[in-house]
Amino acid sequence: MTKQMRWAGLLVGLAVLVAASAPAAAQTKEKVYLKLTNDQLDQMLKDMGIQAKRFPHPTVKDQMDFDFERKDYKMRVTLFKGTLVWISAYFPKTSLDMINKWNVNAKFSRAVLVNVNGVENAVVEYQIDAAGGMTDNMFRQFIRRFDTECGDFDRFLQKN
């Protein structure tokens, strides 16, 4: 090996070492919520322009429900024990076969049939386990993804 090749190899190795030890580019530090409070969730909704009516669940302890309308759908976000965020949207009743067909192909949500106060509805649901941490951006993406699921479910019902 020539002297020039050794120097070139040494310089490349040195450059790799310097690059590896350099600090990473500045990253935005986003607050991570390990346990969400009702006020934090309410603020996240408000930051998205969502004005929700907030009320404790009548029978489930440590659960707060936030009702609102978005994109022509009646929705509810539920916070359970500060770590489970659950969103639901209500649709007209459909058949169990349709619900099953949706669930077989759905990637992010599931559909169920529910009876609330004597009224049957199809409900699309989506959950996120926030126990490992939740950021404002994660919550916004959670809501946006659910908007897409609701539109897809609505079109699915209309096609079938």
ABEGO torsion letter per residue (X at the ends): XBAAAAAAAAAAAAAAAAAAABBBBBBBBBBBBABBBAAAAAAAAAAAGBBBBBBBBAABBGBBBBBBBBGGBBBBBBBBGGABBBBBBBBBBBBAAAAAAAAAABAABBBBBBBBGGBBBBBBBBBBBAAAEBBAAAAAAAAAAAAAAAAAAAAAAAAX
